[in-house]
Amino acid sequence: MPAIDSPLLDVAATGFPILQPGHGAIPSTTYVPATPANTLWGRLPCEADSPCAVVPSGSVVTVDTISHEGLLEDQGRDPRAFFARYGVSGAHVLDDAQQIADSGVPHHFDDDGPHLVTGPIAVAGARPGDLLAVSVLGLTPRVPYGMISARHGFGALPGEMPSLPGPAFTFATAHADRHGAWGRLAVDPSEPARGSLRFPLRPFLGVMGVAVPGDERPHSVPPGSHGGNIDISLLGEGATLFLPVQVDDALVYFGDPHFAQGDGEVALTAFEASLRATVKLEVVPGGAALRPGHGRVAPFAETDDYLVAIGLDEDLDVAMRDCVRCALDLLVTDYRIDRHLAMAYLSAAGDFAVSQVVDGVKGIHGKIRKSDFREVDVPR
């Protein structure tokens, strides 16, 4: 990989400090660092995995997550050396990221997914048939930089992009000032005078999920009924993801941190960079049989403004149909309106978008404005 002649990144000027393990604000009493013992690489937890923490329902937990960028084998499996090419000093690379890269945490580039996953965390008393409500209370950047990657055979245009002979890695920086938080891409890293592209930061975790039954760890890339790599950018601070519990104590996990992602995530990755997440974990007893309803047991979400339906399938058309069914079920269950009226409403006012097309199992999410139903009298 050729070196890139980049000036040293002025971390202090970005407005974001480096959050090394155990340093900086930790807003809860339960803290799960991303140590090798607490981390899986490229695989998701299963029923046979031992939890790294056990908490009761209603607990608030702070979890460190690590981006896989700079750690992967085609990047040298050495984040300090990799990011030095982009002007990042070794002191500004996360110690836990380097520790993972240097450790014996198993990872096979061709057989495993890329994602680093922190967990699992047991939520005592959760049982199959329950829902686990994961409410995102806070997401704090751990570094002010990250990467957007494109590799051959992947993304929305496999065989066409990237047009370069090797993978394309684009360095991105994060900034905070009185105008807010924003990301920046250099138009041409070799010609700084040409300027840069700016876009808003929208941090979220691409991977939030619960363990699957049995003793086989799933690949980290395709999402499913367990959640996992659903890559929905709406699921930032203030959002709640509802996951159908599949094994006792749920065994929830987190990873694939993003600073920003457009709907679709067309390149292969988006602005990938490490986050410290604070979440609330609540068990909804028997909830999987009640919401969304009609026997559909799959993830869905909610924000302050929206109900969020989720559809997942290898075929994007099937994912769309699955998402519409989920939206119908949510409207029938939550607002007790006729299914045909719900379909008419969704056609007139529901917004459906492609979550991502890069994870094998593709995703569609639908936004339903809760304010549209403020005049609906819901029977109790």
Protein Blocks (a to p, Z undefined) as FASTA:
>chain_A
ZZdddddddfklnopacddehiajdfbfbdcdfbfklpcehiacdfklccfbdcdehiac
ddddddfehjamknoppaklmmmmnopafklpcfklmmmmmmmcdcdfklmcfbdceddd
ddehiaghiacddddfbdcdfbfcdcddddehiajbghkaccbfbdcdddddddddfkbc
cddddfblklmmnopcddddddddfbdcdddedjbdcdfkbgcfknpjnopaklmghiac
ddddfbghkipadehiafbdcehilnopacdddddddddddddehklmmpgbjhiacddd
ddfkbccdddddfblklmmmmmmmmmmmmmmmmnopafklmmmmmmmmpccddfbfclop
acddddddfklmmmpccdZZ
